[in-house]
Amino acid sequence: MLQTIEAVIDEQGNVRLLEPIQLPTARRALVTILEYEPLVDLPETALLSEPALAEDWNRPEEDAAWSHLQPEPSS
């Protein structure tokens, strides 16, 4: 089971979880370093997923599928 826990990492690299967690055995973990204060008012998950979504969305098939929502060009 994958689980995401918010944490703070100090200047020495010490990780402090912001909520308690109980695990049945030791586990591996991945750490993603984020800006302490968000650069924009968006959740970090949206920023982190943008490259993966752009790869799927920026295709000619997607442009064609959503073309009916584009405004008509003015003459």
RAMO-V100716 format. One record per residue. RES is the residue in three letters. SS is DSSP state (a for helix, b for strand, c for the rest). PSI is psi in degrees with one decimal (999 if undefined). BURIAL is # if it has 9 or more other C-alpha atoms within 8 Angstrom, else .. Layout:
BEGIN
res;ss;psi;burial
RES;SS;PSI;BURIAL
RES;SS;PSI;BURIAL
END
This chain:
BEGIN
res;ss;psi;burial
MET;c;129.8;.
LEU;c;140.5;.
GLN;c;137.3;.
THR;c;129.3;.
ILE;c;129.8;.
GLU;c;141.8;.
ALA;b;165.9;#
VAL;b;136.4;.
ILE;b;124.3;#
ASP;c;178.7;.
GLU;c;-25.5;.
GLN;c;-0.6;.
GLY;c;7.9;.
ASN;c;130.9;.
VAL;b;129.6;.
ARG;b;115.0;.
LEU;b;142.7;#
LEU;c;0.8;.
GLU;c;151.3;.
PRO;c;151.6;.
ILE;c;139.8;.
GLN;c;125.8;.
LEU;c;143.4;.
PRO;c;-29.8;.
THR;c;172.6;.
ALA;c;146.1;.
ARG;c;157.2;.
ARG;c;160.9;.
ALA;c;151.5;.
LEU;c;140.6;.
VAL;c;126.0;.
THR;c;123.1;.
ILE;c;122.5;.
LEU;c;161.2;.
GLU;c;145.0;.
TYR;c;-45.5;.
GLU;c;131.0;.
PRO;c;140.1;#
LEU;c;-31.3;.
VAL;c;168.7;.
ASP;c;59.9;.
LEU;c;147.4;.
PRO;c;144.7;.
GLU;a;-32.9;.
THR;a;-36.2;.
ALA;a;-42.1;.
LEU;a;-40.0;.
LEU;a;-29.8;.
SER;a;-9.7;.
GLU;a;-45.8;.
PRO;a;-39.3;.
ALA;a;-40.9;.
LEU;a;-39.4;.
ALA;a;-37.1;.
GLU;a;-38.9;.
ASP;a;-40.5;.
TRP;a;-31.7;.
ASN;c;61.5;.
ARG;c;150.3;.
PRO;a;-35.0;.
GLU;a;-38.8;.
GLU;a;-41.9;#
ASP;a;-43.6;#
ALA;a;-40.9;.
ALA;a;-32.2;.
TRP;a;7.5;.
SER;a;-27.9;.
HIS;a;-14.8;.
LEU;a;-7.0;.
GLN;c;142.5;.
PRO;c;149.2;.
GLU;c;138.1;.
PRO;c;137.4;.
SER;c;146.7;.
SER;c;999;.
END
